[in-house]
Amino acid sequence: MIDDKNKGASAGKSASNRMFAFLFIILSSLLTIFYIDNVFKVNSLMNEIHSITRENQRIRDENTILRMEINKLTSLERISKIAEEKLGLIRSDKTPIIIHKKD
């Protein structure tokens, strides 16, 4: 009779141990899946950040080139040369005189 009680108690502990092990395996599997998903998301975001950083640098370089082109095209020497050669304007040696009107 004592052996039957020990077998019943032992069977209950064994079933409880199996249930605990099963729940532990499921929980571990879920945590592993969430971790791996998180790693993939972080890698994807890092790739996106790299791509945006490269695009940003390309645009900055292009802006620098365009600013240099603007400075070259608006330089006084270039404008004076075009005014003299294409438009036939002549540079005056005289200093301009400013006349103020009294109201």
C-alpha positions in Angstrom: 0.0 0.0 0.0 2.9 2.4 0.8 4.5 1.5 -2.6 1.2 2.5 -4.4 1.3 5.9 -2.7 4.9 6.4 -3.6 4.2 5.4 -7.2 1.3 7.8 -7.3 3.4 10.6 -5.8 6.3 9.7 -8.1 4.0 9.7 -11.1 2.7 13.1 -10.1 6.2 14.5 -9.7 7.2 13.0 -13.0 4.2 14.5 -14.8 4.9 17.8 -13.2 8.6 17.6 -14.2 7.7 16.8 -17.7 5.2 19.7 -17.8 7.9 22.1 -16.4 10.4 20.9 -19.0 7.9 21.3 -21.8 7.0 24.8 -20.7 10.7 25.7 -20.3 11.4 24.5 -23.8 8.5 26.4 -25.3 9.5 29.6 -23.4 13.1 29.2 -24.5 12.1 28.7 -28.1 9.9 31.8 -28.0 12.6 33.9 -26.5 15.1 32.6 -29.1 12.7 33.4 -31.9 12.1 37.0 -30.6 15.9 37.5 -30.1 16.6 36.4 -33.7 13.8 38.5 -35.1 15.3 41.5 -33.1 18.8 40.8 -34.5 17.4 40.8 -38.1 15.5 44.1 -37.5 18.5 45.8 -36.0 20.7 44.6 -39.0 18.0 45.9 -41.4 18.0 49.3 -39.6 21.8 49.5 -39.6 21.8 48.8 -43.4 19.2 51.5 -43.9 21.2 54.0 -41.8 24.3 53.2 -43.9 22.4 53.7 -47.1 20.9 57.0 -45.9 24.3 58.2 -44.7 25.9 57.4 -48.1 23.1 59.2 -49.8 23.4 62.2 -47.5 27.2 62.4 -48.2 26.6 62.2 -51.9 24.1 65.1 -51.7 26.5 67.1 -49.6 29.3 66.6 -52.2 26.9 67.5 -55.0 25.9 70.7 -53.1 29.6 71.6 -52.7 30.2 71.2 -56.4 27.2 73.3 -57.2 28.2 76.1 -54.8 31.7 76.1 -56.5 30.0 76.3 -59.9 27.8 79.2 -58.7 30.8 81.1 -57.3 32.7 80.5 -60.6 29.7 81.7 -62.7 29.1 84.8 -60.6 32.6 85.9 -60.3 33.3 89.6 -61.1 36.1 88.7 -63.6 33.8 86.4 -65.6 30.9 88.9 -65.7 33.3 91.7 -66.7 34.8 89.6 -69.5 31.3 88.7 -70.8 30.2 92.3 -70.6 33.2 93.5 -72.5 33.5 90.8 -75.1 29.8 89.9 -75.9 28.0 93.1 -75.0 30.7 95.6 -76.0 30.6 97.4 -72.7 33.6 99.5 -71.7 35.0 99.8 -68.2 35.1 103.4 -67.0 38.2 104.8 -65.5 36.2 107.5 -63.7 34.8 107.0 -60.2 31.1 107.2 -60.1 29.6 110.4 -58.6 26.7 110.1 -56.3 24.3 113.1 -56.2 21.9 113.3 -53.3 18.6 115.0 -53.8 17.2 117.2 -51.1 13.5 116.9 -50.6 
